[in-house]
C-alpha cells in the first residue's frame, strides 16, 4: 500500500510555478524544485517522471488556475465578474522579472507541442467563459444589444496578453490594477 502524500500535488505544482516565475524556466532544476516544494528531487521524479514532466504538470496546473478564475469570481455584475475572473490568477505582487519569466515559459508553451496543446486548450476554454460572461452582461442590460460577443471576447484576450507585456515594459503601478484599468477602457464603448 503506497504511503499517503504528505504534500499534495496541488501544493507541489503551485510551488514549482512560483519558483519558475521567480527564477525562469532556464534556471529551473529538480534540486530547486525540491527545495521550493519541500520534497527531494528523487521524490519529484517518482511522482512526475522527469524535470520536463514536472514543469509540464506545473504549467497545466497554472492553466487550470487561469481558466478556473472565471468561475471563482462571484461578486458583482457580469462585467465585474468577467474582469475579476480574468485577473483572478495573477498574484497581486507580481514583479516585472516574474512577468518576464512567465513570458519565457510561454515561449516554451508556444514552441513545444505538449505545452502548446495545454495552453491552447486552456485559452479556448477561457474564451468560451468570456463569451458566457459577455452574454450574461448583454442579457442583464450591461452591454449594448448587437455587440459581436465573440469578437469582443477576442479583444479581451488580446488586451489581457498585451496588457501584461505593456505593464512589464512600462512598470506603472501594480499589474492587476493596470489590467483592470485596461479592461475598463476596452469595455466602456460597449456598455449601455
Secondary structure, 3 states (H helix, E strand, C coil): CCCCCCCCHHHHHHHHHHHHHHHCHHHCCHHHHHHHHCCCHHHHHHHHCCHHHHHHHHHHHHHHHHHHHHHHCCCCCHHHHHHHHHHCCCCCCCCHHHHHHHHHHHHHHHHCHHHHHHHHHHHHHHHHHHHHHHHHHHHCCCECCCCCHHHHHHHHHHHHHHHHHHHHHHCCCCHHHHHHHHHHHHHHCCEC
